[in-house]
């Protein structure tokens, strides 16, 4: 391994005292909400014209995400999508049935924000739980179910699950199968038995109080887990339950028939914000202070209607001193035409590129050279 990142990392390591961790500016931005740091003297590194900022890690916050989205700014747009999601819940309660609602959209377009806003509103009328699908790891097929079960009940042993469904004649079998799926028991039943047991457990809760179950990042889900979600949606009876699957459109690349043909299923695709909505988002993020036209246009051009990209671009420009505030209005302090993408967005895009097939990567590499516009002959 060679390159600038390796060189800087080596110098940070050499400058750190025994038992101390130093990180650079880019790393600090990527993990800023999961650590407490203090800035130390910048490092003079051979080959670098300017000193390299460095930060001493004081504390790691257990369980915290490295980067937390800003939720203090009101959600922009999405009124129609919000209404559809709320109506799906109302229908499930009215008919005492299960409804599968899928929210698809590109990374950063606002899927999780939409669902979290609706879930917060529904929390007074329903039990809301969630589980996240992981992109890698061993034994992660039923990871989202494990998270859901632990939110429904303070479960330490299989017997805790059995007590929860004690009024069911199959309580022990349900507990054994769910416990096996989430790692509380050694034995793992067949897929059909596991699906049945998870469904019975969710139904038990939904009959006591309407249940909203959010499964995030389903584009990373194992096929068996997707089978489980569809099983619950297809076979649940007499229990008001809303299953919300949140993911990127590539879910349909390997599950083209997802929720297809189901009368109790809805799928929506979140589109980028309009130009006017992007303007409103920028104003909200800046505390309703105005932004000069040149930096505003540059941010909107780079973000292309993606709320996360707008948020990160603004944050980076302010942190780097490329935007300054004078008399209630923000101005650029340098030419923004060649500004780089924030490290958080670079990491997001890099992770997406890593998952592309070889042929797809080859096309992307050619497109990166050609640019956004080119003739058909090329």
Secondary structure, 3 states (H helix, E strand, C coil): CCCHHHHHHHHHHHHCCCCCCEEEHHHHHHCCCCEEEEEEEEECCCCCCCCEEEEEEEEECCCCCCCCCCCCCCCCCCHHHHHHHHHHHHHHHHHCCEEEEEEECCCCCCHHHHHHHHHHHHCCCCEEEEEECCCCCCCCCCHHHHHHHHHHCCCCCHHHHHHHCCCCCCHHHHHHHHHHHCCCCCCCCCHHHHHHHHHHHHHHHHHHCCEEEEEECHHHCCHHHHHHHHHHHHHCCCCCEEEEEEECCCHHHHCCCCCCCCCCEEEEECCCCCHHHHHHHHHHHCCCCEECHHHHHHHHHHHCCCHHHHHHHHHHHHHCCCEEEECCEEEECCCCCCCCCCHHHHHHHHHHHHCCCHHHHHHHHHHHHHCCCCCCCC
